[in-house]
Amino acid sequence: MNYAGDLAPAQAWEKLSQGAVLLDVRTEGEWAHIGVPDLSSLGAAPVFIQWTLADGSPNATFAAELAAAVPAGRPLVLLCRSGARSIAAAQAATAAGYTAFNVLEGFEGEPDGHGERTVNGWKNRQLPWK
């Protein structure tokens, strides 16, 4: 494992309440149409940097955007739709000098037998979102 580790959504919330930064690496379309984590009760806001662009290509400026948005030394909690892209992003953030954790299950979680994402994840675990 080339990053700090995996966290269940509740563990991620705890890490955020201790001052970690939530980095949502989904696409702009996902943020706009599916929703975003709401950290207002913690007096914080997520940082949004796409890991892959809408066309599926890698975001070549990911590391530069991260360095501009989050001071070195702040721990990161990375989130994507299901917990897959955020692993790769956590590895890149770690290579850039951050302590980076991946959120297992992601924002939407796994699909159920009908393909709906209702099984687990940030939203389905009733963590704040809008």
N, C-alpha and C positions, 0 to 999 in steps of 0.2 A: 504494500500500500504506500503510495507516494503522496499522502496527505494526512492530516491529523486524525481522521477517523470518520465514522458514520454516526449520525444521531437520529433517533426517532423524532417525529415532530415535537412531542412534548419536551424532549431533551433539548431540541433546538431552541424552543421558546425559553427554556431556562437559561441557556447560554446567551441568548439575546437580552434577557433581563439582567444579565451580568455585564453587559456592555459590548458584546460582540456585534458586528455589523452584518445585517442580512443582505446578501447579494443574490438577486433574482436574475438568473441567466437565460430565462426563456426569451422568446421573440416578442417584438413590439405587438404583433397581432395577438399573441397569447395574453399579454398584459391588458390590452384593450378589450378583448372579447370574453375572456375567461375570468378575469379578476386578478387582484394583487393582495399580498399579505398586508394587514393593517397593524402597524406597530405603534399607533398613536397612544395607546394606553401605557406604553413604555417610554413615551416622549421621544420616539425615534421614527425614522422612515427607512424603508428599504432603499438599496442602491440597485439601479437597473442597468445591466450591461449584457447585451446579447452574446451568447457563446457562439451560436450559429445565426446567420442572417436568414431572412424570410425565404430566400431561395435555397437554403440548406448549405450554403457555403460557409466556411469558417470565418469568424470575425477576426481579421488580421490585426485589428487594433485593440483586442481584448486587454492585453497586458498594459498598454499605455492608458487606456480608459480607466482601468483599475487603479493604476498608480496616481492618476489625476483625481480620482473620486474618494479613495480611502487611504488615510495615512499609513505608512509602514508601521508595523507593530500592533495594529488593531486586529484581533482575531476575526475571521470571517466564517459565516454560516451560509453555504451555497445551496440554492434551491432551483430546481427546474420542474418540469411537468411530473416526471415519475421517478427521479433520482438517478438518471443515467447521464445526461449531459452535464449535470452538476459534478459528477465524479471527475470527468475530464477537466472541467473548469477548476475544480479544487486542486487537481494535480498541477495545472498551469499556475494557479495562484501560489501554491507552495513553492514552485520553481522560481517565482518572482519574489520570494522572501516572506510570504504571509503564512500564518497558521490558519489552515483552511479545513473546515468540516463540511461534509456532505449531509444533506437531509434525506434520509431514507424515505421512500414513498413519494417524495416530491410534493408539489402543490395539489395536484389532482389525484394522485395515487394510481393504483392498478385498475384496469377495466374488469367489470364483472362479466358474467356469462353472456350478456347482451351487448357487450362493448362499451357500456356506460362506465365512466370513472366514478364509481360510488363505493368502492371497497375500503379505501384508506387514503392517506395523504393529508396534507395541511388542512384543506377545506373540510374533508370528511371526519377529521379528528376534532372539529369544532374550534380550531384556532382562528383568531380574528382575521377577516379578509373583507374586501369590498370590491 
